[in-house]
Amino acid sequence: MTIIKTKSKNLKELVKIANQAIKKGKIIILPTDTVYGLICDTTNRTAIERLFKIKKRKSSKAIPIFIKNIKTAKDLAWVDKKQEGFLKKVWPGKVTAVLKAKNKKRFPKGIISKDEKIGLRISNYKFLNQILTKANLPLTATSANISGKPASTKIKDVISQFENQKFKPDLIFNGGDLKKSKPSKVIDLTGEKLKILRNG
């Protein structure tokens, strides 16, 4: 694992490095507006398969994705006016919205659930959003932890979970300890009423 410290002074260069890694199918760890996240290109089958191995997570448990704007959300999922109104209130922010996916075959296994739903989020974190814009790809939005272990805002805890594992991330952007936070709240918008799947 390569570890790079993030600083606001060299943000442009770091975005370039992250983008190059993503385009090569690498798995990276980034700070976000909640906890540290495991990020990769959601359209790259090999990268997604590696990510599940790194997390020790079953591919039957779908992973949500980061997107850059609501326009992208409407491209990937069915969004009616009521849902769009809700999304405009909570995005960018700490809410993952579960919606009906438009094309089940668009992504590798592990992104769209068996019931053809997809989890989407627009983060409120400058570094991540610049990477999303540069890569022009939806990126995985899963916490940087091994399944069953806690997600963390502390960089030492994140690194220690993966450093002795067989499967590891390729690159870690060390943004220091983040503000205390939980993973995003997950809300299913596909029913008549909003359904909270996970409290943030």
Residue pairs with C-beta under 8 A, 6 or more apart in sequence:
1 159
1 162
1 163
1 168
1 169
1 170
1 171
1 172
2 170
2 171
2 172
3 159
3 171
3 172
3 174
4 14
4 17
4 171
4 172
4 173
4 174
5 173
5 174
6 14
6 31
6 127
6 173
6 174
6 175
7 14
11 126
11 127
11 130
14 127
14 173
15 127
15 130
15 131
15 134
16 134
17 171
18 28
18 30
18 39
18 131
18 134
18 135
18 171
18 173
19 131
19 134
19 135
21 28
21 170
21 171
22 28
22 39
22 40
22 41
22 131
22 135
22 137
22 139
23 41
23 135
25 40
25 41
25 44
25 46
25 47
25 50
26 40
26 47
26 170
26 171
27 38
27 39
27 40
27 47
27 50
27 51
27 54
27 169
27 170
27 171
28 38
28 39
28 40
28 169
28 170
28 171
28 172
28 173
29 36
29 37
29 38
29 39
29 144
29 158
29 169
29 171
29 172
29 173
30 36
30 37
30 39
30 127
30 128
30 131
30 173
30 175
31 37
31 125
31 127
31 128
31 173
31 175
31 176
31 178
32 123
32 125
32 128
32 141
32 178
33 92
33 93
33 94
33 123
33 124
33 125
33 128
33 181
34 94
34 143
34 151
34 153
34 181
34 182
34 183
34 184
34 200
35 143
35 144
35 151
35 152
35 153
35 178
35 181
35 182
35 183
36 143
36 144
36 151
36 152
36 153
36 155
36 158
36 178
37 128
37 140
37 141
37 142
37 143
37 144
38 51
38 54
38 55
38 140
38 142
38 143
38 144
38 169
39 66
39 128
39 131
39 139
39 140
39 141
40 47
40 48
40 50
40 51
40 139
40 140
41 47
41 135
41 137
41 139
42 48
42 65
42 107
42 108
42 111
42 137
42 138
42 139
42 140
43 106
43 107
43 108
43 137
43 138
44 108
45 108
48 63
48 107
48 108
48 109
48 110
48 111
48 140
49 59
49 108
49 110
50 167
51 63
51 110
51 140
51 142
52 58
52 59
52 110
53 167
54 146
54 162
54 165
54 167
54 168
54 169
55 142
55 145
55 146
55 147
56 146
56 147
56 148
57 63
57 147
59 109
59 110
60 114
61 110
62 110
62 111
62 112
62 113
62 117
62 118
62 119
63 110
63 111
63 119
63 140
63 141
63 142
64 96
64 98
64 118
64 119
64 120
64 121
64 140
64 141
64 142
64 186
65 111
65 118
65 119
65 120
65 121
65 138
65 139
65 140
65 141
66 121
66 122
66 123
66 128
66 132
66 138
66 139
66 140
66 141
67 73
67 76
67 120
67 121
67 122
67 132
67 138
68 122
68 129
68 132
68 133
69 122
70 79
70 84
70 87
70 88
70 91
70 122
72 138
73 79
73 87
73 97
73 99
73 120
73 122
74 84
75 102
76 101
76 102
76 103
76 106
76 118
76 120
76 138
77 99
77 100
77 101
77 102
77 118
77 120
78 99
78 100
78 101
78 102
79 87
79 99
83 97
83 99
83 189
86 97
86 189
86 194
87 97
90 97
91 97
91 121
91 122
92 122
92 123
92 124
92 129
93 122
93 124
94 124
94 181
94 184
94 185
94 200
95 121
95 184
95 185
95 186
95 187
95 200
96 119
96 120
96 121
96 141
96 184
96 185
96 186
96 187
97 119
97 120
97 121
97 187
97 189
98 117
98 118
98 119
98 120
98 186
98 187
98 188
98 189
98 190
98 197
99 117
99 118
99 120
99 189
99 190
100 116
100 117
100 118
100 190
101 112
101 116
101 117
101 118
104 112
104 116
106 112
111 118
111 140
112 118
117 188
117 190
119 141
119 186
121 141
121 184
122 129
123 129
123 141
127 173
127 175
131 139
132 138
132 139
141 184
143 151
143 152
143 183
144 151
144 152
144 158
144 161
144 162
144 169
145 151
145 152
145 158
145 161
146 161
146 162
146 165
149 161
150 157
151 182
151 183
152 158
152 161
153 177
153 178
153 179
153 180
153 181
154 177
154 178
155 174
155 175
155 176
155 177
158 172
159 172
162 168
162 169
182 199
182 200
183 198
183 200
184 198
184 200
185 196
185 198
185 199
185 200
186 196
186 197
186 198
186 200
187 194
187 195
187 196
187 197
188 194
188 195
188 196
188 197
